[in-house]
Amino acid sequence: MTFIAITLLSGAIAGTILGIINQGIVEPFLDRAIALETQKKINGGAVIDPNEAAVYRVWQKGGEIFAGTILGISLGALVGVVFAYCRSALPGRDNKRKALVLVGVMWFVLFFAPALKYPGNPPGVGNPGTVYYRESIYVGFLLVSGVSTLGLALMYRRIKTPLNKVVIPIMYTAIMVTAYMAFPPNPDPITAPMDLVIGFRLAGGFTMSIMWGLIGIALGALWDKFKPHETAKITV
């Protein structure tokens, strides 16, 4: 129970903070993107009630904090399970440093690498008819990154050689470069102003990186405090 509590709590803390800081960092870009999309619809003859739209945005911004908490709990649970099984093999003098090492690897594999191929876009960018296709190729690329990392990690532990620290990263890079060239590009052209798109991507990447880091800090600190490995046997 201690293990479950600290993994979920660390994720909830990080996700809630994500939702809060997004209000000031990411939401301005969303407001601008939605305003441009709304104006485009009005120019096309659509009738939009500005008061209704404003109320919806208030509700949406509040819901973002809750959504951030749920996202944080999900990622916290994933990080916690991986940390429990590989904690002893991670470098670092204490669990906080170990957790930050693990989170750094998982951030790169599950967030940064996929974002290089398929970066996020603000609302109004992308054809609604291709949304499922875009989601499928993104998830596929993410799976290649995650599964290949898992396989290489198992190889690293089973085959003990000093060259692993060089060979494993090279193998991962080769796999991801191949996947990058093999996977199709985003099918939809970007019609929004590029300063808006780039600003949104940088802001979103910044806040998501903060959340990943907070998960590592919170998980490591709580692990050091409550030491669940001493109260429950976790086989490695």
C-alpha positions as CSV (number, residue, x, y, z in Angstrom):
1,M,0.0,0.0,0.0
2,T,2.9,2.4,0.7
3,F,4.3,1.8,-2.7
4,I,1.0,2.5,-4.4
5,A,0.3,5.6,-2.3
6,I,3.6,7.3,-3.0
7,T,3.6,6.6,-6.8
8,L,0.0,7.9,-7.1
9,L,0.7,10.9,-4.8
10,S,3.9,11.9,-6.7
11,G,2.1,11.8,-10.0
12,A,-0.9,13.7,-8.6
13,I,1.3,16.5,-7.2
14,A,3.2,16.8,-10.5
15,G,0.1,16.7,-12.7
16,T,-1.8,19.2,-10.6
17,I,1.2,21.6,-10.8
18,L,1.2,21.0,-14.5
19,G,-2.4,22.1,-14.8
20,I,-1.8,25.2,-12.8
21,I,1.3,26.4,-14.6
22,N,-0.3,25.7,-17.9
23,Q,-2.9,28.4,-17.1
24,G,-0.2,31.1,-17.4
25,I,2.2,29.5,-19.9
26,V,0.2,27.4,-22.4
27,E,-3.3,28.8,-22.2
28,P,-2.4,32.2,-23.8
29,F,-1.4,30.3,-27.0
30,L,-4.6,28.3,-26.9
31,D,-6.7,31.5,-26.5
32,R,-5.0,33.0,-29.5
33,A,-5.4,29.8,-31.6
34,I,-9.1,29.4,-30.6
35,A,-9.7,33.1,-31.4
36,L,-8.2,32.6,-34.9
37,E,-10.2,29.5,-35.5
38,T,-13.4,31.2,-34.3
39,Q,-12.8,34.1,-36.6
40,K,-12.3,31.8,-39.5
41,K,-15.6,30.1,-38.8
42,I,-17.4,33.5,-38.5
43,N,-15.8,34.6,-41.8
44,G,-17.2,31.4,-43.3
45,G,-20.8,32.3,-42.2
46,A,-21.0,30.5,-38.9
47,V,-22.9,32.1,-36.0
48,I,-21.1,31.9,-32.7
49,D,-22.3,33.3,-29.4
50,P,-19.2,35.0,-27.8
51,N,-20.7,34.7,-24.3
52,E,-21.2,30.9,-24.7
53,A,-17.7,30.5,-26.0
54,A,-16.2,32.5,-23.1
55,V,-18.1,30.4,-20.5
56,Y,-16.9,27.2,-22.2
57,R,-13.3,28.4,-22.1
58,V,-13.6,29.1,-18.4
59,W,-14.9,25.6,-17.8
60,Q,-12.2,24.2,-20.1
61,K,-9.4,25.9,-18.2
62,G,-10.7,24.6,-14.9
63,G,-10.9,21.1,-16.3
64,E,-7.3,21.3,-17.5
65,I,-6.1,21.2,-13.9
66,F,-8.2,18.0,-13.2
67,A,-6.9,16.5,-16.5
68,G,-3.4,17.3,-15.5
69,T,-3.9,15.5,-12.2
70,I,-5.2,12.4,-14.0
71,L,-2.3,12.5,-16.5
72,G,0.2,12.9,-13.6
73,I,-1.3,10.0,-11.7
74,S,-1.1,7.8,-14.9
75,L,2.6,8.7,-15.5
76,G,3.4,8.5,-11.8
77,A,2.1,5.0,-11.7
78,L,4.2,4.0,-14.7
79,V,7.3,5.6,-13.4
80,G,6.8,4.0,-10.0
81,V,6.4,0.5,-11.3
82,V,9.6,0.8,-13.5
83,F,11.4,2.4,-10.6
84,A,10.5,-0.4,-8.2
85,Y,12.0,-3.0,-10.5
86,C,15.2,-1.2,-11.5
87,R,15.9,1.0,-8.5
88,S,19.0,-1.0,-7.4
89,A,20.5,-0.8,-10.9
90,L,20.1,3.0,-11.3
91,P,23.0,5.3,-10.6
92,G,22.7,7.8,-7.8
93,R,23.5,8.0,-4.0
94,D,19.9,8.3,-3.0
95,N,16.5,7.5,-4.4
96,K,15.8,11.1,-5.4
97,R,18.8,11.0,-7.8
98,K,17.9,7.5,-9.0
99,A,14.3,8.6,-9.7
100,L,15.5,11.6,-11.6
101,V,17.8,9.5,-13.8
102,L,14.9,7.1,-14.6
103,V,12.5,10.0,-15.3
104,G,15.1,11.6,-17.6
105,V,15.3,8.4,-19.6
106,M,11.6,8.0,-19.7
107,W,11.0,11.7,-20.6
108,F,13.4,11.3,-23.6
109,V,11.9,8.0,-24.8
110,L,8.2,8.6,-24.2
111,F,8.0,12.4,-24.8
112,F,10.9,14.0,-26.4
113,A,11.7,11.5,-29.1
114,P,8.1,11.2,-30.3
115,A,7.7,15.0,-30.3
116,L,10.7,15.3,-32.7
117,K,8.7,13.3,-35.3
118,Y,5.2,14.5,-34.4
119,P,5.3,17.8,-32.5
120,G,2.1,19.0,-30.9
121,N,0.0,21.7,-32.6
122,P,-2.5,24.2,-31.2
123,P,-6.3,23.9,-31.9
124,G,-7.3,24.6,-35.5
125,V,-4.2,23.0,-37.0
126,G,-5.1,19.7,-38.7
127,N,-8.0,18.3,-40.5
128,P,-10.6,16.7,-38.2
129,G,-11.0,13.9,-40.7
130,T,-7.4,12.7,-40.2
131,V,-7.3,12.8,-36.4
132,Y,-7.5,9.0,-35.9
133,Y,-4.8,8.5,-38.5
134,R,-2.6,11.1,-36.8
135,E,-3.1,9.5,-33.4
136,S,-2.3,6.0,-34.8
137,I,1.0,7.0,-36.3
138,Y,2.0,9.0,-33.2
139,V,1.2,6.0,-31.0
140,G,3.0,3.7,-33.3
141,F,6.2,5.8,-33.2
142,L,5.9,6.1,-29.4
143,L,5.6,2.3,-29.2
144,V,8.7,1.8,-31.3
145,S,10.6,4.1,-28.9
146,G,9.3,2.6,-25.7
147,V,9.5,-1.1,-26.8
148,S,12.9,-0.8,-28.2
149,T,14.1,0.9,-25.0
150,L,12.7,-1.9,-22.9
151,G,14.3,-4.5,-25.1
152,L,17.7,-2.7,-25.0
153,A,17.4,-2.3,-21.2
154,L,16.9,-6.1,-20.8
155,M,19.8,-6.7,-23.1
156,Y,21.9,-4.3,-21.0
157,R,21.2,-6.2,-17.9
158,R,21.6,-9.7,-19.4
159,I,24.8,-9.0,-21.4
160,K,27.4,-7.6,-19.0
161,T,30.1,-5.7,-21.0
162,P,31.8,-2.3,-20.6
163,L,30.8,-1.5,-24.2
164,N,27.1,-1.5,-23.3
165,K,27.2,2.2,-22.3
166,V,28.3,3.0,-25.9
167,V,26.6,0.2,-27.9
168,I,23.1,0.5,-26.4
169,P,22.7,4.2,-27.1
170,I,24.0,3.7,-30.6
171,M,21.5,0.8,-31.2
172,Y,18.6,3.0,-29.9
173,T,19.7,5.9,-32.1
174,A,19.8,3.6,-35.1
175,I,16.4,2.2,-34.4
176,M,14.8,5.6,-33.9
177,V,16.5,7.2,-37.0
178,T,15.2,4.3,-39.1
179,A,11.7,4.7,-37.6
180,Y,11.9,8.5,-38.2
181,M,12.5,7.9,-41.9
182,A,10.1,5.1,-42.2
183,F,7.0,6.6,-40.5
184,P,4.9,8.9,-42.6
185,P,4.9,12.7,-41.9
186,N,2.0,14.6,-40.5
187,P,-0.6,14.6,-43.3
188,D,-2.0,18.1,-42.6
189,P,-0.4,21.3,-43.7
190,I,0.1,24.0,-41.0
191,T,-2.0,27.0,-41.8
192,A,-1.7,28.8,-38.4
193,P,1.0,31.5,-37.9
194,M,4.3,29.8,-37.3
195,D,5.1,32.0,-34.3
196,L,1.9,30.7,-32.6
197,V,2.7,27.1,-33.5
198,I,6.3,27.3,-32.4
199,G,5.4,29.2,-29.2
200,F,2.8,26.6,-28.4
201,R,5.2,23.7,-28.9
202,L,7.9,25.3,-26.8
203,A,5.5,26.2,-24.0
204,G,3.9,22.8,-24.0
205,G,7.3,21.0,-24.0
206,F,8.5,23.2,-21.2
207,T,5.6,22.5,-18.9
208,M,5.5,18.8,-19.7
209,S,9.3,18.6,-18.9
210,I,8.6,20.3,-15.6
211,M,5.9,17.7,-14.8
212,W,8.3,14.8,-15.6
213,G,11.0,16.3,-13.4
214,L,8.5,16.9,-10.5
215,I,7.4,13.2,-10.7
216,G,11.0,12.2,-10.2
217,I,11.7,14.6,-7.4
218,A,8.4,13.7,-5.5
219,L,8.8,10.0,-6.1
220,G,12.4,10.0,-4.9
221,A,11.7,12.1,-1.9
222,L,8.7,10.0,-0.8
223,W,10.7,6.8,-1.4
224,D,13.5,8.0,0.8
225,K,11.0,9.0,3.5
226,F,8.8,5.9,3.6
227,K,11.2,3.3,2.2
228,P,8.6,1.0,0.6
229,H,11.3,-1.4,-0.5
230,E,11.8,-2.3,3.2
231,T,8.2,-3.1,3.9
232,A,7.4,-5.0,0.7
233,K,9.6,-7.4,-1.3
234,I,10.1,-6.3,-4.8
235,T,12.0,-8.7,-7.0
236,V,14.4,-7.3,-9.6
